Amino acid sequence: MFSDAPHLIKNVRNRLLNKKSLKVSPDGQYIRWSYYQDVYDNDCKRSFDSPTRVCPKITLRHLDVDGFSKMNVKLATQVLEENLIWLNCWEEQVEN
């Protein structure tokens, strides 16, 4: 049995959400769901001081996933496509 792309995207997002971390590469690098929440929280705080947000597409609905949100391909895709932007911004903030 083969899965189609939308189901694979949702499965990756849901596994990351349920397990709270996902191994990205064999050398041991992990991505954690808490990183998404932390970056979103910082982005919301920053939006009051700044006219732009780092991840303007991402809302609380993307992170506080309920039964219907779990089935929504668009929400899963937006979280995963923003993945690299979020991580780069988060790494820059942590380093500074």
SULCOR-V388298 format. One record per residue. N is the residue number from 1. OMEGA is omega in whole degrees, 0 to 359 (999 if undefined). Layout:
# SULCOR-V388298
N,OMEGA / N,OMEGA
This chain:
# SULCOR-V388298
1,180 / 2,177 / 3,176 / 4,186 / 5,180 / 6,180 / 7,177 / 8,179 / 9,179 / 10,179 / 11,178 / 12,179 / 13,182 / 14,177 / 15,177 / 16,179 / 17,184 / 18,183 / 19,178 / 20,174 / 21,182 / 22,179 / 23,185 / 24,183 / 25,182 / 26,182 / 27,171 / 28,179 / 29,180 / 30,168 / 31,185 / 32,179 / 33,180 / 34,176 / 35,179 / 36,181 / 37,180 / 38,180 / 39,178 / 40,179 / 41,178 / 42,179 / 43,179 / 44,178 / 45,181 / 46,184 / 47,178 / 48,181 / 49,187 / 50,180 / 51,181 / 52,175 / 53,179 / 54,182 / 55,186 / 56,181 / 57,188 / 58,179 / 59,178 / 60,179 / 61,178 / 62,187 / 63,179 / 64,192 / 65,174 / 66,183 / 67,181 / 68,179 / 69,179 / 70,181 / 71,186 / 72,181 / 73,182 / 74,180 / 75,180 / 76,181 / 77,181 / 78,178 / 79,183 / 80,179 / 81,178 / 82,186 / 83,183 / 84,178 / 85,180 / 86,184 / 87,178 / 88,179 / 89,181 / 90,179 / 91,179 / 92,180 / 93,182 / 94,180 / 95,182 / 96,999
